[in-house]
Amino acid sequence: MSEKKTRAFFVVTYRDPVEGKTVVLRARKVDDSPLGLSFIRLSDFVFDTESLVVKPEEENLRKRMEHTTSLHLSIYHVISIEEVGMERAGLKFKSDKANLFVLPTATRPPKD
């Protein structure tokens, strides 16, 4: 088995805001984006170039991402992130805001 197949990567499923379709993209790196709290950055994309079967959707995505070094996605468009491979490391965000405190909002009395 080659090194490329044993290295871990992420399978990110998201809604494309331009085309409105669900897209599946593989990337070796997923981290927090410098754009702000509600964005993640995908980089080091992985495409299957050794397969004998050509998948039109993957081929179009490969051409679209050909000159892209990183993709910044809103977390509201991300459906799932799956880590696959033998050398899994997990996601670690530098600016993880998981401990955000949400202030309670004023409640309105019920209408009769």
N, C-alpha and C positions, 0 to 999 in steps of 0.2 A: 504494500500500500504506500502510495507516495505521501510526502510530507504535507502537501496541500489538503489531502483528504483527512488527515488526522488532526490538523489544527482546528481549533474551535472558531466558530463564527456565529453571528446572530442572524436570525430570520425575522425580519421586521415586516409586519403587515400593516398597511396604512391606507387611508383614503386619499387619493390624489386630489388636491384642491382645484387643479386646472381641468382635468378630464372628468372628475367625479367617479372614477373607477377605483376598485380595490386593487392595490399593488403589493406584490411580495418582493422584497429586496433583501439580498444577503450582503452583510458587511462584517468585517473583522473588528471594527471599532465602533462602539456606541458610547457617547459621553455627553456631558452637559454642554450646551451651546453658549458661546459668549453673547448671543443675542438677548438672553434673558431667561427668566424662570420657566416660562412655558414652552421652551424649545429644547430639543435634543439634536445632537450632531451625529450623523452617520458618515463614516469614511472607510477607506480601504475596501471597496466593493468587491464581491466575489461573484464571478459568472462562470458557468459551466461551458468551457470551450472544448472539452475533450469528447463530448457526447456525439454519437453518430446521428441522433435525432435532433433536428432543429426545431426549437419551440419559438413560434413567431412572437409571443408576448415577451419572452426573455431576450430575444434578439433585439426587439424594439427598445427595451429597457437598457440593454447594453449600449446600443447606439446613442440613446439619450444621455446616458451617464458617462460617455466616452471621455469628455474633457472636464468632468466634474470631480473636484478633489474632495468635497464634503457636501452633504445635504443636510440642511437645517429644517427639521420638521416640528410643527406645533404638536404638543402632547395631546391636543384635542383631536388630531387626525390619526394618531397611532391607535391601532386596534390591538396588536399584540407584539411582544418581543420574545422570541424563543432562542435560547442558546443551545447549539448543537456542536458535537465534536468531542474528541478525547481529552483535550486540555482546557477544560472549562475554568474560567476565572471569576465569573459573575460580574454584574454591573456595579461600578463604584463611581458615584458622582462627587465631584469636588465641592459643588455648591448645593448639596442636598438640603432641601428646605422641608424635610419630612416632619420637622418639629414645629411647624408654623402653628400659631395660636389664633384661632378664629373667635373674634368677639361675638357675643350673642347679639342678635338683632331685636329690636323692639317688636313685641307681638301685638297684633291688633285684636280687639275684642270681636268675637264672632257676630256676624250680621244675623238679625232676626228674620 
